[in-house]
Amino acid sequence: MITLKNIYQASEQISDTINETPILTSTALSSICGNNMFLKSEHLQKTGSFKIRGATNKVKQAVQDGSTYVTAASSGNHGQAVAYIANVLGVPATIVVPEDATASKLNAIRDYNGEIEECGTTSAERLPRAKELATKKNGVFIPPYDDPYIMAGQGTVGLEILKQLEDVDVVVVPVGGGGLISGILTAIKESKPHVKVIGVEPETANDTHLSLEKGMITSIPGTRTIADGLRTSQPGDLTFPVLQKYLDDLVLVSETEIQQALFFILERMKQVIEPSSAVAIAAAMFEKLGVQEKNIACVVSGGNVDVRKLGELGT
């Protein structure tokens, strides 16, 4: 498992690249939730999501170890983050994307000078190809979440929350593969163990919920949810034990609840966020957290949504 020391090391490694994102508040949101609500705004981070933290930590380490080439398998936030930091460091990067990737995501990767290769439509097809390319060119494959450097980098979100909100009671985190929440759990539970950390998954993408219930990693078949960044089939081999050790609770939210949270933040707070970010806010809005009159920090994990398709999310 990663340690608090690893996260502080990551913080030093990435400090010249990432932004310390602000905490946003809303009186209206706090009133609805019955808690003092604070939004850790990673949607305002470089490349539009928290993913740049872990990617920077991992790619910098790879370059320090002598690598001159990196790959990733992602059409979304992870791919953009890897392309960005590789470009900053002057290292070529190939991002293996699905054949049906949206133009806006591909354009973002190209803007960071990432080379794009299309491969199939599933992660089961993309991952082996990205690893194969890294092996052929003596490079390094950058995993999306199941890696100590990735996890430690994401854990810096937790350090910032503790610094910005000294009296925080509960931290609420979206859960996909577990890289973000495992890092945050380590940062918070090894610093202030009394602070609760609650994970949130969509009801239709509940692989971590099932895994925790069964006490072992459990996969689910392909699923559909508007929170597309959380469509993992199972938690990571490295991330899951951290959740088992530290997580206080994991709750589920419906597609309708995600939609309502998303549009509340857009309409009332004027913030463009991803549906994957909205799951944490939905859990607070729809009383899934089981707390009242507490200081709640929701991690808004990203804002890379195709604004031209926002209207479709409300149907």
MARTI-992188 format. One record per residue (C-alpha): residue number from 0; residue in one letter; chain; x, y, z. Coordinates in Angstrom, 3 decimals. Layout:
! residues N
<site pos="NUM" code="A" unit="A" c1="X" c2="Y" c3="Z"/>
...
This chain:
! residues 315
<site pos="0" code="M" unit="A" c1="0.000" c2="0.000" c3="0.000"/>
<site pos="1" code="I" unit="A" c1="1.010" c2="3.606" c3="-0.502"/>
<site pos="2" code="T" unit="A" c1="1.714" c2="5.725" c3="2.577"/>
<site pos="3" code="L" unit="A" c1="1.274" c2="9.332" c3="3.640"/>
<site pos="4" code="K" unit="A" c1="4.982" c2="9.802" c3="2.939"/>
<site pos="5" code="N" unit="A" c1="4.438" c2="8.747" c3="-0.695"/>
<site pos="6" code="I" unit="A" c1="1.718" c2="11.368" c3="-1.048"/>
<site pos="7" code="Y" unit="A" c1="3.901" c2="14.142" c3="0.370"/>
<site pos="8" code="Q" unit="A" c1="6.640" c2="13.062" c3="-2.050"/>
<site pos="9" code="A" unit="A" c1="4.116" c2="13.230" c3="-4.889"/>
<site pos="10" code="S" unit="A" c1="3.077" c2="16.700" c3="-3.758"/>
<site pos="11" code="E" unit="A" c1="6.661" c2="17.896" c3="-4.100"/>
<site pos="12" code="Q" unit="A" c1="7.073" c2="16.141" c3="-7.446"/>
<site pos="13" code="I" unit="A" c1="4.006" c2="17.708" c3="-9.060"/>
<site pos="14" code="S" unit="A" c1="3.886" c2="21.132" c3="-7.369"/>
<site pos="15" code="D" unit="A" c1="5.383" c2="22.966" c3="-10.350"/>
<site pos="16" code="T" unit="A" c1="2.786" c2="21.505" c3="-12.713"/>
<site pos="17" code="I" unit="A" c1="-0.612" c2="21.285" c3="-11.050"/>
<site pos="18" code="N" unit="A" c1="-2.839" c2="23.964" c3="-9.549"/>
<site pos="19" code="E" unit="A" c1="-4.074" c2="24.021" c3="-5.960"/>
<site pos="20" code="T" unit="A" c1="-7.744" c2="24.146" c3="-6.866"/>
<site pos="21" code="P" unit="A" c1="-10.164" c2="26.360" c3="-4.927"/>
<site pos="22" code="I" unit="A" c1="-12.994" c2="25.377" c3="-2.622"/>
<site pos="23" code="L" unit="A" c1="-16.380" c2="26.606" c3="-3.872"/>
<site pos="24" code="T" unit="A" c1="-19.444" c2="27.136" c3="-1.671"/>
<site pos="25" code="S" unit="A" c1="-23.175" c2="27.585" c3="-2.241"/>
<site pos="26" code="T" unit="A" c1="-25.726" c2="28.682" c3="0.345"/>
<site pos="27" code="A" unit="A" c1="-28.490" c2="27.121" c3="-1.731"/>
<site pos="28" code="L" unit="A" c1="-26.700" c2="23.770" c3="-1.968"/>
<site pos="29" code="S" unit="A" c1="-25.963" c2="23.768" c3="1.767"/>
<site pos="30" code="S" unit="A" c1="-29.646" c2="24.444" c3="2.498"/>
<site pos="31" code="I" unit="A" c1="-30.792" c2="21.567" c3="0.276"/>
<site pos="32" code="C" unit="A" c1="-28.295" c2="19.142" c3="1.802"/>
<site pos="33" code="G" unit="A" c1="-28.728" c2="20.166" c3="5.434"/>
<site pos="34" code="N" unit="A" c1="-24.950" c2="20.423" c3="5.717"/>
<site pos="35" code="N" unit="A" c1="-22.280" c2="23.029" c3="5.096"/>
<site pos="36" code="M" unit="A" c1="-21.245" c2="22.127" c3="1.574"/>
<site pos="37" code="F" unit="A" c1="-17.784" c2="22.712" c3="0.099"/>
<site pos="38" code="L" unit="A" c1="-16.790" c2="21.692" c3="-3.432"/>
<site pos="39" code="K" unit="A" c1="-13.154" c2="20.786" c3="-4.105"/>
<site pos="40" code="S" unit="A" c1="-13.066" c2="22.033" c3="-7.685"/>
<site pos="41" code="E" unit="A" c1="-10.801" c2="19.723" c3="-9.659"/>
<site pos="42" code="H" unit="A" c1="-12.843" c2="20.620" c3="-12.739"/>
<site pos="43" code="L" unit="A" c1="-10.771" c2="23.832" c3="-12.682"/>
<site pos="44" code="Q" unit="A" c1="-7.514" c2="21.852" c3="-12.656"/>
<site pos="45" code="K" unit="A" c1="-5.116" c2="21.792" c3="-15.618"/>
<site pos="46" code="T" unit="A" c1="-6.498" c2="19.532" c3="-18.377"/>
<site pos="47" code="G" unit="A" c1="-9.882" c2="19.798" c3="-16.632"/>
<site pos="48" code="S" unit="A" c1="-9.598" c2="17.002" c3="-14.058"/>
<site pos="49" code="F" unit="A" c1="-7.704" c2="15.524" c3="-11.109"/>
<site pos="50" code="K" unit="A" c1="-6.037" c2="13.041" c3="-13.472"/>
<site pos="51" code="I" unit="A" c1="-3.144" c2="15.409" c3="-14.153"/>
<site pos="52" code="R" unit="A" c1="-1.924" c2="14.854" c3="-10.571"/>
<site pos="53" code="G" unit="A" c1="-1.300" c2="11.131" c3="-10.871"/>
<site pos="54" code="A" unit="A" c1="-0.191" c2="11.337" c3="-14.494"/>
<site pos="55" code="T" unit="A" c1="2.396" c2="13.993" c3="-13.640"/>
<site pos="56" code="N" unit="A" c1="3.751" c2="11.963" c3="-10.739"/>
<site pos="57" code="K" unit="A" c1="4.031" c2="8.794" c3="-12.818"/>
<site pos="58" code="V" unit="A" c1="5.386" c2="10.319" c3="-16.042"/>
<site pos="59" code="K" unit="A" c1="7.969" c2="12.422" c3="-14.190"/>
<site pos="60" code="Q" unit="A" c1="9.169" c2="9.306" c3="-12.392"/>
<site pos="61" code="A" unit="A" c1="9.363" c2="7.417" c3="-15.685"/>
<site pos="62" code="V" unit="A" c1="11.460" c2="10.193" c3="-17.232"/>
<site pos="63" code="Q" unit="A" c1="13.730" c2="10.316" c3="-14.176"/>
<site pos="64" code="D" unit="A" c1="14.217" c2="6.568" c3="-14.609"/>
<site pos="65" code="G" unit="A" c1="15.335" c2="7.133" c3="-18.208"/>
<site pos="66" code="S" unit="A" c1="12.167" c2="6.597" c3="-20.238"/>
<site pos="67" code="T" unit="A" c1="11.858" c2="8.534" c3="-23.493"/>
<site pos="68" code="Y" unit="A" c1="8.362" c2="7.401" c3="-24.494"/>
<site pos="69" code="V" unit="A" c1="5.018" c2="6.801" c3="-22.758"/>
<site pos="70" code="T" unit="A" c1="1.645" c2="5.363" c3="-23.676"/>
<site pos="71" code="A" unit="A" c1="-1.842" c2="5.325" c3="-22.191"/>
<site pos="72" code="A" unit="A" c1="-5.188" c2="3.778" c3="-23.044"/>
<site pos="73" code="S" unit="A" c1="-7.930" c2="6.362" c3="-22.638"/>
<site pos="74" code="S" unit="A" c1="-10.123" c2="8.670" c3="-24.677"/>
<site pos="75" code="G" unit="A" c1="-10.903" c2="10.834" c3="-21.674"/>
<site pos="76" code="N" unit="A" c1="-9.293" c2="12.642" c3="-18.770"/>
<site pos="77" code="H" unit="A" c1="-6.397" c2="10.233" c3="-18.242"/>
<site pos="78" code="G" unit="A" c1="-5.369" c2="10.347" c3="-21.888"/>
<site pos="79" code="Q" unit="A" c1="-5.450" c2="14.134" c3="-21.920"/>
<site pos="80" code="A" unit="A" c1="-3.426" c2="14.313" c3="-18.705"/>
<site pos="81" code="V" unit="A" c1="-0.719" c2="11.938" c3="-19.957"/>
<site pos="82" code="A" unit="A" c1="-0.472" c2="13.778" c3="-23.278"/>
<site pos="83" code="Y" unit="A" c1="-0.187" c2="17.125" c3="-21.476"/>
<site pos="84" code="I" unit="A" c1="2.587" c2="16.239" c3="-19.049"/>
<site pos="85" code="A" unit="A" c1="4.512" c2="14.250" c3="-21.673"/>
<site pos="86" code="N" unit="A" c1="4.419" c2="17.311" c3="-23.916"/>
<site pos="87" code="V" unit="A" c1="5.641" c2="19.546" c3="-21.066"/>
<site pos="88" code="L" unit="A" c1="8.548" c2="17.169" c3="-20.439"/>
<site pos="89" code="G" unit="A" c1="9.343" c2="16.788" c3="-24.143"/>
<site pos="90" code="V" unit="A" c1="8.551" c2="13.076" c3="-24.234"/>
<site pos="91" code="P" unit="A" c1="6.457" c2="11.602" c3="-27.078"/>
<site pos="92" code="A" unit="A" c1="3.188" c2="9.985" c3="-26.004"/>
<site pos="93" code="T" unit="A" c1="0.776" c2="7.682" c3="-27.798"/>
<site pos="94" code="I" unit="A" c1="-2.777" c2="7.580" c3="-26.498"/>
<site pos="95" code="V" unit="A" c1="-4.761" c2="4.526" c3="-27.588"/>
<site pos="96" code="V" unit="A" c1="-8.409" c2="5.522" c3="-27.909"/>
<site pos="97" code="P" unit="A" c1="-11.626" c2="3.727" c3="-28.877"/>
<site pos="98" code="E" unit="A" c1="-12.792" c2="3.927" c3="-32.469"/>
<site pos="99" code="D" unit="A" c1="-15.952" c2="5.727" c3="-31.321"/>
<site pos="100" code="A" unit="A" c1="-14.201" c2="8.416" c3="-29.260"/>
<site pos="101" code="T" unit="A" c1="-15.800" c2="11.853" c3="-29.485"/>
<site pos="102" code="A" unit="A" c1="-14.136" c2="14.535" c3="-31.565"/>
<site pos="103" code="S" unit="A" c1="-13.822" c2="16.928" c3="-28.623"/>
<site pos="104" code="K" unit="A" c1="-11.771" c2="14.413" c3="-26.627"/>
<site pos="105" code="L" unit="A" c1="-9.525" c2="13.595" c3="-29.565"/>
<site pos="106" code="N" unit="A" c1="-8.949" c2="17.285" c3="-30.248"/>
<site pos="107" code="A" unit="A" c1="-7.899" c2="17.841" c3="-26.637"/>
<site pos="108" code="I" unit="A" c1="-5.301" c2="15.058" c3="-26.863"/>
<site pos="109" code="R" unit="A" c1="-4.000" c2="16.461" c3="-30.158"/>
<site pos="110" code="D" unit="A" c1="-3.757" c2="19.928" c3="-28.626"/>
<site pos="111" code="Y" unit="A" c1="-1.227" c2="18.454" c3="-26.194"/>
<site pos="112" code="N" unit="A" c1="0.716" c2="16.897" c3="-29.113"/>
<site pos="113" code="G" unit="A" c1="-0.328" c2="13.383" c3="-28.186"/>
<site pos="114" code="E" unit="A" c1="-0.235" c2="10.827" c3="-30.983"/>
<site pos="115" code="I" unit="A" c1="-3.563" c2="9.012" c3="-31.311"/>
<site pos="116" code="E" unit="A" c1="-4.107" c2="5.393" c3="-32.265"/>
<site pos="117" code="E" unit="A" c1="-7.624" c2="4.010" c3="-32.512"/>
<site pos="118" code="C" unit="A" c1="-8.217" c2="0.471" c3="-31.271"/>
<site pos="119" code="G" unit="A" c1="-11.574" c2="-1.273" c3="-30.824"/>
<site pos="120" code="T" unit="A" c1="-14.304" c2="0.044" c3="-28.583"/>
<site pos="121" code="T" unit="A" c1="-13.495" c2="-1.517" c3="-25.194"/>
<site pos="122" code="S" unit="A" c1="-10.745" c2="-1.123" c3="-22.600"/>
<site pos="123" code="A" unit="A" c1="-10.020" c2="-4.844" c3="-23.006"/>
<site pos="124" code="E" unit="A" c1="-8.828" c2="-4.018" c3="-26.521"/>
<site pos="125" code="R" unit="A" c1="-7.093" c2="-0.697" c3="-25.781"/>
<site pos="126" code="L" unit="A" c1="-5.040" c2="-1.695" c3="-22.744"/>
<site pos="127" code="P" unit="A" c1="-3.061" c2="-4.546" c3="-24.368"/>
<site pos="128" code="R" unit="A" c1="-2.320" c2="-2.375" c3="-27.402"/>
<site pos="129" code="A" unit="A" c1="-1.007" c2="0.506" c3="-25.285"/>
<site pos="130" code="K" unit="A" c1="1.171" c2="-1.905" c3="-23.309"/>
<site pos="131" code="E" unit="A" c1="2.406" c2="-3.492" c3="-26.545"/>
<site pos="132" code="L" unit="A" c1="3.431" c2="-0.120" c3="-27.960"/>
<site pos="133" code="A" unit="A" c1="5.306" c2="0.746" c3="-24.766"/>
<site pos="134" code="T" unit="A" c1="7.197" c2="-2.568" c3="-24.888"/>
<site pos="135" code="K" unit="A" c1="8.068" c2="-2.213" c3="-28.589"/>
<site pos="136" code="K" unit="A" c1="9.539" c2="1.253" c3="-28.144"/>
<site pos="137" code="N" unit="A" c1="11.166" c2="0.622" c3="-24.758"/>
<site pos="138" code="G" unit="A" c1="8.752" c2="3.050" c3="-23.132"/>
<site pos="139" code="V" unit="A" c1="6.460" c2="3.068" c3="-20.118"/>
<site pos="140" code="F" unit="A" c1="2.743" c2="2.373" c3="-20.019"/>
<site pos="141" code="I" unit="A" c1="0.924" c2="4.828" c3="-17.718"/>
<site pos="142" code="P" unit="A" c1="-2.008" c2="3.048" c3="-16.002"/>
<site pos="143" code="P" unit="A" c1="-5.216" c2="4.997" c3="-15.330"/>
<site pos="144" code="Y" unit="A" c1="-5.448" c2="4.150" c3="-11.622"/>
<site pos="145" code="D" unit="A" c1="-3.861" c2="0.905" c3="-10.417"/>
<site pos="146" code="D" unit="A" c1="-0.346" c2="2.170" c3="-9.795"/>
<site pos="147" code="P" unit="A" c1="1.391" c2="3.505" c3="-6.665"/>
<site pos="148" code="Y" unit="A" c1="2.598" c2="6.716" c3="-8.333"/>
<site pos="149" code="I" unit="A" c1="-0.846" c2="7.385" c3="-9.803"/>
<site pos="150" code="M" unit="A" c1="-2.550" c2="6.752" c3="-6.452"/>
<site pos="151" code="A" unit="A" c1="-0.082" c2="8.932" c3="-4.555"/>
<site pos="152" code="G" unit="A" c1="-0.531" c2="11.759" c3="-7.045"/>
<site pos="153" code="Q" unit="A" c1="-4.308" c2="11.655" c3="-6.706"/>
<site pos="154" code="G" unit="A" c1="-3.886" c2="11.606" c3="-2.927"/>
<site pos="155" code="T" unit="A" c1="-2.623" c2="15.180" c3="-3.050"/>
<site pos="156" code="V" unit="A" c1="-6.276" c2="16.212" c3="-3.421"/>
<site pos="157" code="G" unit="A" c1="-6.760" c2="14.948" c3="0.139"/>
<site pos="158" code="L" unit="A" c1="-3.794" c2="16.932" c3="1.438"/>
<site pos="159" code="E" unit="A" c1="-5.201" c2="20.104" c3="-0.065"/>
<site pos="160" code="I" unit="A" c1="-8.651" c2="19.528" c3="1.409"/>
<site pos="161" code="L" unit="A" c1="-7.182" c2="19.136" c3="4.907"/>
<site pos="162" code="K" unit="A" c1="-5.196" c2="22.338" c3="4.449"/>
<site pos="163" code="Q" unit="A" c1="-8.076" c2="24.355" c3="3.036"/>
<site pos="164" code="L" unit="A" c1="-10.797" c2="23.018" c3="5.383"/>
<site pos="165" code="E" unit="A" c1="-9.281" c2="22.351" c3="8.783"/>
<site pos="166" code="D" unit="A" c1="-12.698" c2="21.558" c3="10.310"/>
<site pos="167" code="V" unit="A" c1="-13.961" c2="19.221" c3="7.565"/>
<site pos="168" code="D" unit="A" c1="-16.073" c2="16.341" c3="8.887"/>
<site pos="169" code="V" unit="A" c1="-16.760" c2="14.248" c3="5.771"/>
<site pos="170" code="V" unit="A" c1="-15.079" c2="13.965" c3="2.370"/>
<site pos="171" code="V" unit="A" c1="-17.189" c2="12.527" c3="-0.471"/>
<site pos="172" code="V" unit="A" c1="-15.425" c2="11.056" c3="-3.498"/>
<site pos="173" code="P" unit="A" c1="-16.568" c2="9.575" c3="-6.840"/>
<site pos="174" code="V" unit="A" c1="-15.412" c2="5.983" c3="-7.311"/>
<site pos="175" code="G" unit="A" c1="-14.333" c2="4.414" c3="-10.589"/>
<site pos="176" code="G" unit="A" c1="-11.202" c2="2.265" c3="-10.571"/>
<site pos="177" code="G" unit="A" c1="-10.297" c2="3.614" c3="-7.150"/>
<site pos="178" code="G" unit="A" c1="-7.162" c2="5.634" c3="-7.845"/>
<site pos="179" code="L" unit="A" c1="-8.602" c2="8.911" c3="-6.588"/>
<site pos="180" code="I" unit="A" c1="-10.343" c2="7.605" c3="-3.498"/>
<site pos="181" code="S" unit="A" c1="-7.491" c2="5.302" c3="-2.452"/>
<site pos="182" code="G" unit="A" c1="-5.084" c2="8.235" c3="-2.552"/>
<site pos="183" code="I" unit="A" c1="-7.479" c2="10.521" c3="-0.683"/>
<site pos="184" code="L" unit="A" c1="-8.191" c2="7.816" c3="1.899"/>
<site pos="185" code="T" unit="A" c1="-4.492" c2="7.380" c3="2.597"/>
<site pos="186" code="A" unit="A" c1="-3.901" c2="11.129" c3="2.888"/>
<site pos="187" code="I" unit="A" c1="-6.835" c2="11.711" c3="5.215"/>
<site pos="188" code="K" unit="A" c1="-6.896" c2="8.586" c3="7.370"/>
<site pos="189" code="E" unit="A" c1="-3.151" c2="8.771" c3="8.028"/>
<site pos="190" code="S" unit="A" c1="-3.443" c2="12.475" c3="8.912"/>
<site pos="191" code="K" unit="A" c1="-6.852" c2="12.929" c3="10.552"/>
<site pos="192" code="P" unit="A" c1="-8.449" c2="9.495" c3="11.019"/>
<site pos="193" code="H" unit="A" c1="-11.608" c2="10.987" c3="12.570"/>
<site pos="194" code="V" unit="A" c1="-12.564" c2="12.560" c3="9.212"/>
<site pos="195" code="K" unit="A" c1="-15.016" c2="10.297" c3="7.400"/>
<site pos="196" code="V" unit="A" c1="-14.464" c2="9.404" c3="3.754"/>
<site pos="197" code="I" unit="A" c1="-17.472" c2="8.186" c3="1.768"/>
<site pos="198" code="G" unit="A" c1="-17.314" c2="6.859" c3="-1.779"/>
<site pos="199" code="V" unit="A" c1="-20.081" c2="7.174" c3="-4.355"/>
<site pos="200" code="E" unit="A" c1="-20.852" c2="5.024" c3="-7.398"/>
<site pos="201" code="P" unit="A" c1="-23.684" c2="5.062" c3="-9.941"/>
<site pos="202" code="E" unit="A" c1="-26.250" c2="2.336" c3="-9.283"/>
<site pos="203" code="T" unit="A" c1="-25.542" c2="0.901" c3="-12.737"/>
<site pos="204" code="A" unit="A" c1="-21.757" c2="0.826" c3="-12.254"/>
<site pos="205" code="N" unit="A" c1="-21.524" c2="-0.645" c3="-8.765"/>
<site pos="206" code="D" unit="A" c1="-18.485" c2="-2.923" c3="-9.066"/>
<site pos="207" code="T" unit="A" c1="-16.758" c2="-1.517" c3="-5.976"/>
<site pos="208" code="H" unit="A" c1="-19.969" c2="-1.706" c3="-3.939"/>
<site pos="209" code="L" unit="A" c1="-20.360" c2="-5.367" c3="-4.862"/>
<site pos="210" code="S" unit="A" c1="-16.681" c2="-6.059" c3="-4.211"/>
<site pos="211" code="L" unit="A" c1="-16.865" c2="-4.564" c3="-0.725"/>
<site pos="212" code="E" unit="A" c1="-20.014" c2="-6.568" c3="0.056"/>
<site pos="213" code="K" unit="A" c1="-18.367" c2="-9.822" c3="-1.042"/>
<site pos="214" code="G" unit="A" c1="-14.977" c2="-9.021" c3="0.455"/>
<site pos="215" code="M" unit="A" c1="-13.200" c2="-9.668" c3="-2.823"/>
<site pos="216" code="I" unit="A" c1="-12.731" c2="-7.983" c3="-6.189"/>
<site pos="217" code="T" unit="A" c1="-15.878" c2="-8.609" c3="-8.197"/>
<site pos="218" code="S" unit="A" c1="-16.363" c2="-7.596" c3="-11.825"/>
<site pos="219" code="I" unit="A" c1="-19.541" c2="-6.500" c3="-13.555"/>
<site pos="220" code="P" unit="A" c1="-20.439" c2="-6.709" c3="-17.262"/>
<site pos="221" code="G" unit="A" c1="-20.368" c2="-3.642" c3="-19.486"/>
<site pos="222" code="T" unit="A" c1="-22.709" c2="-1.012" c3="-18.177"/>
<site pos="223" code="R" unit="A" c1="-24.277" c2="2.287" c3="-19.190"/>
<site pos="224" code="T" unit="A" c1="-24.290" c2="5.415" c3="-17.083"/>
<site pos="225" code="I" unit="A" c1="-24.057" c2="9.108" c3="-17.872"/>
<site pos="226" code="A" unit="A" c1="-21.129" c2="9.143" c3="-15.437"/>
<site pos="227" code="D" unit="A" c1="-18.900" c2="7.714" c3="-18.160"/>
<site pos="228" code="G" unit="A" c1="-15.684" c2="8.260" c3="-16.209"/>
<site pos="229" code="L" unit="A" c1="-16.863" c2="5.701" c3="-13.630"/>
<site pos="230" code="R" unit="A" c1="-17.560" c2="2.822" c3="-16.026"/>
<site pos="231" code="T" unit="A" c1="-14.880" c2="0.478" c3="-14.737"/>
<site pos="232" code="S" unit="A" c1="-15.653" c2="-3.229" c3="-14.655"/>
<site pos="233" code="Q" unit="A" c1="-13.882" c2="-3.833" c3="-11.326"/>
<site pos="234" code="P" unit="A" c1="-11.738" c2="-2.016" c3="-8.746"/>
<site pos="235" code="G" unit="A" c1="-7.968" c2="-2.191" c3="-9.025"/>
<site pos="236" code="D" unit="A" c1="-5.793" c2="-4.832" c3="-7.393"/>
<site pos="237" code="L" unit="A" c1="-3.828" c2="-2.106" c3="-5.601"/>
<site pos="238" code="T" unit="A" c1="-6.656" c2="0.318" c3="-4.907"/>
<site pos="239" code="F" unit="A" c1="-9.189" c2="-2.128" c3="-3.484"/>
<site pos="240" code="P" unit="A" c1="-7.237" c2="-3.127" c3="-0.328"/>
<site pos="241" code="V" unit="A" c1="-6.966" c2="0.565" c3="0.596"/>
<site pos="242" code="L" unit="A" c1="-10.743" c2="0.912" c3="0.401"/>
<site pos="243" code="Q" unit="A" c1="-11.198" c2="-2.211" c3="2.490"/>
<site pos="244" code="K" unit="A" c1="-8.876" c2="-0.824" c3="5.159"/>
<site pos="245" code="Y" unit="A" c1="-10.012" c2="2.786" c3="5.388"/>
<site pos="246" code="L" unit="A" c1="-13.358" c2="3.485" c3="3.686"/>
<site pos="247" code="D" unit="A" c1="-16.187" c2="4.544" c3="6.032"/>
<site pos="248" code="D" unit="A" c1="-19.030" c2="3.921" c3="3.578"/>
<site pos="249" code="L" unit="A" c1="-19.885" c2="3.572" c3="-0.092"/>
<site pos="250" code="V" unit="A" c1="-23.271" c2="4.716" c3="-1.382"/>
<site pos="251" code="L" unit="A" c1="-25.065" c2="4.499" c3="-4.715"/>
<site pos="252" code="V" unit="A" c1="-26.912" c2="7.169" c3="-6.703"/>
<site pos="253" code="S" unit="A" c1="-29.370" c2="6.810" c3="-9.565"/>
<site pos="254" code="E" unit="A" c1="-29.074" c2="8.259" c3="-13.045"/>
<site pos="255" code="T" unit="A" c1="-31.860" c2="10.730" c3="-12.266"/>
<site pos="256" code="E" unit="A" c1="-30.093" c2="11.864" c3="-9.107"/>
<site pos="257" code="I" unit="A" c1="-26.862" c2="12.387" c3="-11.037"/>
<site pos="258" code="Q" unit="A" c1="-28.712" c2="14.429" c3="-13.667"/>
<site pos="259" code="Q" unit="A" c1="-30.384" c2="16.641" c3="-11.081"/>
<site pos="260" code="A" unit="A" c1="-27.119" c2="17.326" c3="-9.253"/>
<site pos="261" code="L" unit="A" c1="-25.347" c2="18.100" c3="-12.516"/>
<site pos="262" code="F" unit="A" c1="-27.946" c2="20.613" c3="-13.626"/>
<site pos="263" code="F" unit="A" c1="-28.186" c2="22.212" c3="-10.191"/>
<site pos="264" code="I" unit="A" c1="-24.452" c2="22.975" c3="-10.266"/>
<site pos="265" code="L" unit="A" c1="-24.723" c2="24.260" c3="-13.832"/>
<site pos="266" code="E" unit="A" c1="-27.792" c2="26.424" c3="-13.250"/>
<site pos="267" code="R" unit="A" c1="-27.207" c2="27.703" c3="-9.710"/>
<site pos="268" code="M" unit="A" c1="-23.421" c2="27.740" c3="-9.362"/>
<site pos="269" code="K" unit="A" c1="-22.596" c2="28.367" c3="-13.040"/>
<site pos="270" code="Q" unit="A" c1="-19.999" c2="25.590" c3="-13.047"/>
<site pos="271" code="V" unit="A" c1="-19.598" c2="23.159" c3="-15.943"/>
<site pos="272" code="I" unit="A" c1="-18.808" c2="19.754" c3="-14.444"/>
<site pos="273" code="E" unit="A" c1="-18.866" c2="16.155" c3="-15.657"/>
<site pos="274" code="P" unit="A" c1="-21.624" c2="13.736" c3="-14.666"/>
<site pos="275" code="S" unit="A" c1="-18.896" c2="11.679" c3="-12.968"/>
<site pos="276" code="S" unit="A" c1="-18.235" c2="14.656" c3="-10.693"/>
<site pos="277" code="A" unit="A" c1="-21.924" c2="15.089" c3="-9.956"/>
<site pos="278" code="V" unit="A" c1="-22.252" c2="11.717" c3="-8.194"/>
<site pos="279" code="A" unit="A" c1="-20.617" c2="13.054" c3="-5.025"/>
<site pos="280" code="I" unit="A" c1="-22.940" c2="16.058" c3="-4.954"/>
<site pos="281" code="A" unit="A" c1="-25.951" c2="13.853" c3="-5.699"/>
<site pos="282" code="A" unit="A" c1="-25.160" c2="11.711" c3="-2.664"/>
<site pos="283" code="A" unit="A" c1="-25.327" c2="14.813" c3="-0.459"/>
<site pos="284" code="M" unit="A" c1="-28.410" c2="16.291" c3="-2.141"/>
<site pos="285" code="F" unit="A" c1="-30.420" c2="13.094" c3="-1.837"/>
<site pos="286" code="E" unit="A" c1="-29.488" c2="12.318" c3="1.776"/>
<site pos="287" code="K" unit="A" c1="-27.319" c2="9.273" c3="1.107"/>
<site pos="288" code="L" unit="A" c1="-24.563" c2="10.307" c3="3.533"/>
<site pos="289" code="G" unit="A" c1="-26.437" c2="9.861" c3="6.813"/>
<site pos="290" code="V" unit="A" c1="-25.124" c2="13.091" c3="8.378"/>
<site pos="291" code="Q" unit="A" c1="-26.642" c2="16.499" c3="9.127"/>
<site pos="292" code="E" unit="A" c1="-25.184" c2="19.890" c3="10.025"/>
<site pos="293" code="K" unit="A" c1="-21.645" c2="18.775" c3="9.199"/>
<site pos="294" code="N" unit="A" c1="-18.900" c2="20.262" c3="7.039"/>
<site pos="295" code="I" unit="A" c1="-18.942" c2="18.209" c3="3.841"/>
<site pos="296" code="A" unit="A" c1="-16.288" c2="18.388" c3="1.120"/>
<site pos="297" code="C" unit="A" c1="-17.375" c2="16.895" c3="-2.210"/>
<site pos="298" code="V" unit="A" c1="-14.617" c2="16.226" c3="-4.723"/>
<site pos="299" code="V" unit="A" c1="-15.668" c2="17.608" c3="-8.107"/>
<site pos="300" code="S" unit="A" c1="-13.370" c2="15.365" c3="-10.094"/>
<site pos="301" code="G" unit="A" c1="-13.535" c2="16.931" c3="-13.557"/>
<site pos="302" code="G" unit="A" c1="-15.222" c2="19.213" c3="-16.040"/>
<site pos="303" code="N" unit="A" c1="-14.457" c2="17.695" c3="-19.435"/>
<site pos="304" code="V" unit="A" c1="-17.968" c2="17.380" c3="-20.760"/>
<site pos="305" code="D" unit="A" c1="-19.014" c2="18.019" c3="-24.351"/>
<site pos="306" code="V" unit="A" c1="-21.143" c2="21.142" c3="-23.822"/>
<site pos="307" code="R" unit="A" c1="-22.928" c2="20.511" c3="-27.118"/>
<site pos="308" code="K" unit="A" c1="-24.375" c2="17.338" c3="-25.609"/>
<site pos="309" code="L" unit="A" c1="-25.407" c2="18.717" c3="-22.228"/>
<site pos="310" code="G" unit="A" c1="-29.029" c2="18.889" c3="-23.321"/>
<site pos="311" code="E" unit="A" c1="-29.041" c2="15.145" c3="-24.058"/>
<site pos="312" code="L" unit="A" c1="-28.115" c2="14.402" c3="-20.435"/>
<site pos="313" code="G" unit="A" c1="-31.423" c2="15.800" c3="-19.256"/>
<site pos="314" code="T" unit="A" c1="-33.547" c2="13.503" c3="-21.389"/>
